[in-house]
């Protein structure tokens, strides 16, 4: 059996055009596979939200290397963006972390997406394809989209993120609430619109911690920054709060009350946020989750192992999933697709157990009374 024969006559559908799905498409196309990526965004130029990503040598960067995309990455990553400044609630700097030889270089989501999109064959991504449902017909899946279109695939891979609509076709296991809710906002042209925070940020990241709360600010290469508050709350706080997250003044009033005693410098964030604030209750999949492998359906990234972001592993795990799944599907050691998927899922669940355990520990530690001292100690301890 040659390495691609197992899937050479298969139509592979990847649902979701995030870093994990696009990485998988690139890696499979290199091996001659027939791949389509179905993405709900209307077109490739939709604004990409979220903070800068730090890619790790053993996962995100390893996937890019296998995809022969490191030259493009080096042309687009942001040297110095991995600088981290730890501050207290009064914006007093407690520690500067500036690793000159970082093995976790940073890149904005937009440029990373562009690198991956440009690496694919024309027509690989089918835009404006918002998944609705799918039905199994013999050994294939008929996938239906909200715009009325449909597609037939021999293998379906869910890369559709935290609220995956495909995951329930694989397992009924649901995530549990971590106890922390974040609120995300973005400030554009930060040098003008939030000069004090812009100066404090210094082109990197800020972690402010006090009173069992976090405030994280992350610079982006386009002159904007994204910020996240983190507070302990009930699972239904977003609904029960009564806050209209489209209303800047309501969110600002909440912050002033919830973060009472914090310096007024932080109000620059709320006065100058553009667009609506996005509340993000943080969920995590059960660490010991298991399911029976199917013959033509699997998942990767947050769809498979959602967890809070406080260990910085999300995108790296998704890209490592893509790397390992592509290797399994093009490996002549497996007699059929199901055996390849079984091996992939076993290793993916083993890895995600370990990372989720660490992530939950970090989530608790960063929202503990002594969080700032803990994190300063973490970075200053002998390595």
N, C-alpha and C positions, 0 to 999 in steps of 0.2 A: 504493500500500500504506500503510495507516495504521500508526502505530508499534507497535500491539500485535497486528496481524493475523497475524504470523508464528507467534505462540505462543498466540493467543486460543483455539484449540480443542485445546490441548495440556494434558495432565496432567503437572505437573512435580513430581518427588520429590527432595527434598533429604535426604540421609542424614547426620544429625548436627545437634544443636541447640546448638552452640557459638556464639560471637559471629559467625563468618563465615556459618554457615548461617542463623541467625535474621535477620541483616542482609539477606541475599539474599532471604529470604522477604518481609520488609517491603517492600523496594524493588520486587520483582516484583508483589506485591499492589497496590501503589500504581498500577501500570500495568494492573491488571485481570487478571493471570495467575491460573491455577488452580494453587495450590501446597499441597503437604503437606510437613511436616518430620517425619521419622521419627527419634525420639530413644530411645536405649537406657535412659536414666534412667526409673525407675518412675513418677515424678510430678514436678511443677514445684518441689516444696519440698525436693528432695534437696540436701544441703549442697554448695555449690560450693567446690572446692578452688583453691589457687593464690594467687599474689601479686596485689597491686594492679596495675592496668593503666594505663599512660600513653598516652593517645590523641594522635595527631599531627595537625596541622592539615591536611596534604595527603592523609591516608589515613583513619584511624579517624573523626576529626571530620568530614571531608568526607562520609563515608558517612552519619553521623548527620544532617548538615544536609540531605542529599538526602532522607533519610527523614522530615524534619520532626520530629526528635526532640531538638533542641538544648535546648528548654525543659526537657524531662524530664531531660536530662543535667545541666544547670546546677543542677537541684534535688537532684541525687544525687551530684555529684562531690565530691571531698575537697580543698578549698583547703589548701595547705601540705603535702600528702602527697608532693609532688615534692621535698621537701628531701632532700638526700643528704649523708651524713657519711662521709668517708673516714678510716679508722682503721688503725693497725698491729695486730700480733697481740697486743699488750699492752693494746688498747683505748684507746690514746692517739690523740686526734683530730689528724689531720694537715691536714684541710681540711673546711670546711662550704660546701656549695653550696646556696644558697637564692635562686633566681631569682624575684623578686617578680612578674615579668610572664611567667611561663612560658607557652609555646604548646603545652605537653604536659601538660595537666591529668590528674590521676589519678582513677580510679574503681575501686571493688572489682568483682570479677567478678559477685558476686551481684546488686547493684543494676543493673549493665549488662544482665545477662540478664533481669531483671525488666522493665526499660524495653522491651527488644526483644520479649519475650513479650506484654506488654500492648498493643503496637502491632499485633499480628496479629489477624486475624479468628478468632472462636471456632472451635475444632476444627482449627485449622491444624496444631498439633503433635500427633502421635500418639505418646503416651508408651509406655514399655515395649516399644519396637520395636527390639530388638537384631538388627542385620543378620546374616543367615546366608549367603545366596547370592542370585544372580539369574540368570535365563536370558532370552535374547532370543527373543521370539516375533514373527515378522514385523518390524514397525518399532517394537515396544514391548518394554519390559522387565517381566518378572514378578519381583518382589522378594519374597524369603521371609525371615521373621524367626524367631528362636529360639522364640518363644512359639507357633509354629504358624500364625500369621496370614500373609497375603500381600497384595501390592498390585500394581496395574498402572500403569505410567507411560510417557509418551511421551518424556520427557527425565529423565535421572537425573544428579544433581550430587552428587559425593562431597565432603562437608564433615565427614568422620569422623576427622580428625586424624592424628597421627603414625603410628598403626598401622592405617591405612586398609585395610579389607577390599575396597574397590571399586577402589583404584588398580591392582591386578593385572589388572583387566579392561581397563585403558587402556594400561599399559606394564609390562614386566618389570623396568625399571630400579629398583634398590634403593639405599637410603642407605648411606653409609659412616660408620664410627665416627670421631668427631672427636678422640679421645684423652683426653677428659675425662668423668668420671662425677660426677654430683651426687647428694646425698642430701637429701631434703626432709622437713621436720618442721614441726609447728604447735604453738604455745603459746597457749592461751586465757586470757583475763583476765590479760594480761601484767603489768599494774600490780601485781597481787598475787603472781602466780606467778613472775615473772622481773623484779623491780623494778630491778635494775641495768641489764639490757639495755633494759628499757622506758625508763628515763631517758636512756640513751645514744641510743636510737632517736629520741626526741623527735618521735614522730608521723610520721616519714619513713622513710628507708631508711639502712641501714648497709652499706658495702662494706669488709670487712676483708681485707687481702691481705698475704701473706708466704710465703716458702719455696715459691713456685710453687703456692700454694693460695689458694682464695678462700672467704670466708664472707659470705653476703649475707643480711640480715634486712630484712623489709618489713612495715611496720605495716598494719593493716586497720581499717576504720571500726567494727567490732564489738568493738574492744578486744583483739583477738588479733593475733598476727603469725606470719608464715611465714618459715622460714629454709632456706637451701640451702648445703651444703658443696660445694666443687668441687675435685677432685683429678685429677691425671694418673694414668691406670691403663690396664691392658689391657682389651680389649673384653669379655672374659669375667670380669672381676674380681668382679662381683656373685655369680656362681655359685661361682667358685673361692674366694672369701673365707670361705665357710662361715658367714657371719653370718646370724642369724635377725633380720630387720628388724622383727619384731614384739616383739623382746626389747630393751627400753630399755637394760639394763645391757650387753648385747653391743655395741650401737651406741656407747654411751658409752665403753666400753673401747677400741673401734676409734678413736674420735676422740682420746682421750687419747694413744694411741700414734702415730697418723698426724699429729696436730697437736701433737706434743711441743714444748714450749717456748712454747706459746700460753698466755695468761693463763687462770687458773681461772674468771674471770668468765663465759667462754663455756660453762661446764658448766651454767649456768642453763638453757640451751636444751635440753640432753639430759636433765636431771633432771626437767623439767616438760613435755616434749613429750607431747601426748595422741594416742592412736591409734598406728598403726604408722608407722615411717619408710618413705619411698618412695625406693628407689634409681632414679636416672634416668640411664642412659648416654646421652650426647649424640650424636646422629647428624645427618648433613647429606646432602641429596640432591646428586648430582653437579651442578656448576655449569652444565655445558653440556648438560644433559639435553634431549632432544627426543623427540617421538612423533608418530604420524600422527593427526590430528584425526578423531574419530568423528562420526557424524551426530546422536547423541542422548545423549552421555555425556561429562562433563568433571569437573573437580575444582578445589577452591580450598583456600587455607590450607595447613596442615601436610600434608594429604594430597598436595598438589601439590609443595610446596617446603619440606619439613622442614629446619630448621636450629637450631643452639644458640641460647639466649636472650640471649647476651651483648651484643647490639646493641639489644635492646628493640623488635624490629620485628614479632614473630610475630602478635599480634592485629591490629596495624595493617595488615599485609600481607593477612591474611584478609579484613578489612573492605573494603580497597581492591579485592581480587579480587571481592568481592560487588558493589561499586559498578560496576566496569567490566563484569562479566558481565551485570548487570541492564541496563546501557545497551546492550550488544551485542545482547541478546535482544529488546530492544524498539526497535531502530533500523531504520528503513525503508530504510537503505542496503544491507541484506543481503537477498539473494533467498531464503535458506533458513537453517535452524538451523545446519547444518554450517559455512557460511561465517561466521556470527556467532561460533560457537565457535572457529573457526580464528583469527580476528582476536584474540579474547580470549586464547587460549592463547599466541599469539606474543608479545603485549605482556606477559602475566603472566610468561612464562619469561625475557623480557629483563630485567624488573624484578628478578625473584628472583635472577638471576645476579649482578647488581650488589650486592644486599643480602647475599646469602650470602657473597660475596667479602669484604665488609666485616666480616661476622659472624665468619668464620673468623679474620681478622686480629685482631679484638678478643678472641676466645677464646684465641688464643696469647698476646696481649699481657697479658691479665689473669692468666695462669698462668705468667708469666715471672719470673725472679729479681727484676727491678726493677719489678714491676707497680705497686706503690704510688706510686713516684715518677713513673712513666709517667702514671698516672691523675690525680695531683695536677697534673702539668704540663699535661695535657689541659684541665683545668678552669680553670687559672690563666693560660693563654696568652692573649694579646690576640686578640680575635675581630673 
